[in-house]
Amino acid sequence: MSVSVVAPHSKRPAEEDKVFAANRKAQEAAKKVGADQVINSTIGALLEDDGSLSIMQTAMEAFKNLPDAEIAAYAPIAGLPEFLEAAKTAVFRDYRPKGHIRGVATPGGTGGIRHAVWNYMEPGETLLTSDWFWAPYRTIAEEHGRKMTTFTLFDEKKAFNLASFKEKVQELADHQERVLVVLNTPAHNPTGYSLTDEEWQQVLTFLSNVVEHQSKKVILYVDIAYIDFAGDMKTSRGFMKQFENLPQNLLILIGYSMSKAFTFYGLRSGALLCVSSSEEVADEFESTAAFSNRAVWSNGTRGAQRVLAKVYGDPALLEKVEAERAGFSKLMFDRARAFVDEAAEVGLNIFPYRAGFFITIPCENPAKVSEELTKDYLFLLPMAKGLRFAACAVSVEKCRQSARLIKKAIDKVNG
């Protein structure tokens, strides 16, 4: 006889996370045939060619050299003030918009998404993101009694599908007082796409019209987890100047993470920032998010916060960090370029890649194609309508090889 004790709202089928399940299979294969025979393109972390984790030694040394008390002690509920100022600098650099900017510390980017879902949606309401998305968006929404729907990310020209975006936002605005929109850009996970400045202008003009003419509230959450692997400062951050002088009921939230930028995946540190033309709205965000911090995880990781403050308070250290990161960025770019070029050579259809850790291959029967690829010891993540290839974890030569293998597997399964 089956027995359940958990509350009904938390009762869900037990299942392994798809990413970690795929990674486990790849690791099992490596033990069987040798790591050099396996292409493990599952985990969204930057790896060396030998499969070991890439670690930013400059940042790691700064962390290890902290006084013990700076690692062991609690951080303030909202985060160290120096950290929050450093986070604003890290996010905006030379493109800080005019307006009222506030922030709170979060455990990576995930914590910021949680706060947006809980504090800016009513139970049962629906958030909007693109049809290619990071799966935890849905998980977080469901955990908090909210729903999620999607717009079509790409049009027939493989550009941002503004028409679909407008249609879906309006559909939600017709039934909800608030509309939470999540855009993961630049260097979108999983496609590697980044909105252009012109596309950003179209998005913000439309959302401004929605809130001005319909007495609605729109919260635009910009997930910038991969921003430090998204090109130069103008390319990666120039669009943020467009966040100034927006209507006061169009709130910009920005989720910043140290996980990718500093290879601090396990230290779980980040910040949620807001940009508003209204001081009242910004202050409301700050107090609300700080209250949620206390209620959910209490304090962030003090040591990681201190490192960010230290880096942005020391020009010489910042220069060293940026030089080391530039090396990582070149490694990432070379791998992605190898895959993209080989895909073009063999006729493999992929979505437009501009930056970031991942490349997406749209295809039919992705689960079957993924299974077929395991016969060649290539492991990646099957999604609803395609495959996610993590170029961040694969050497240049294996990236080239992977494009050929994926094309062959798709042709075999769907041909």
LINZIBEL-V474889 format. One line per field, one symbol per residue. psi: psi as a letter, one per 40 degrees, with the letter a starting at -180 (. if undefined). burial: I if it has 16 or more other C-alpha atoms within 10 Angstrom, else O. A space follows every 50 residues. Layout:
psi = ???
burial = ???
//
This chain:
psi = hhhhdiideehihhiihdddddddddddddddehdeehhgfdhgihiide eihhhgddddddddeiiddeddiiiideihddddddddddddbefhiiah hiiiiigaddddddddddeeiiheihihaiehihdedddddddefiiiii ihdiaeefihgddddddddddddeeidihhhhhgiifhheeeihiidddd ddddddddddddeefihhhhhhhfdedeffaiddddeddddeeifiieeh hhhhhiiedddeffdeeghaihiihiehddddddddddddddddddecia hddddddddddeegdddddddddddddddddddddddddddddddefhhi ihhdiadihhhhiifddddddddddefhhahhadfahhhgddehiddddd ddddddddddddde.
burial = OOOOOOOOOOOOOOOOOOIOOIIOOIIOIIOOOOIOOIIIIIIIIIIIIO OOOOIIOIIOOIIOOOOOOIIOOIIIIIIIIOIIIIIIOIIIOOIIIOII IIIIIIIIIIIIIIIIIIOIIOOOIIIIIIOIIOOOIIOIIIOIIIIIOI IIIIOOOOIIIIOIIIOIIIOIIOOIIIIIIIIIIIIIIIIIIIIIIOII OOOIOIIIOIIOOOOIIIIIIIIIIIIIIIIOOOOIIIIIOIIIOIIIII IIIIIIIIIIIIIIOOIIIIIIIIIIIIOOIIIOIIOOIIOIIOOOOIII IIIIIIIIIIIIOOOOIIOOIIOIIIOIIOIIIIIIIIIIOIIOOOOIOI IIIIIIIIIIIIIOIIIOIIIIIIOOIIIIIIIOIIIIIIIIIIIIOIII IIIIIIIIIIOOOOO
//
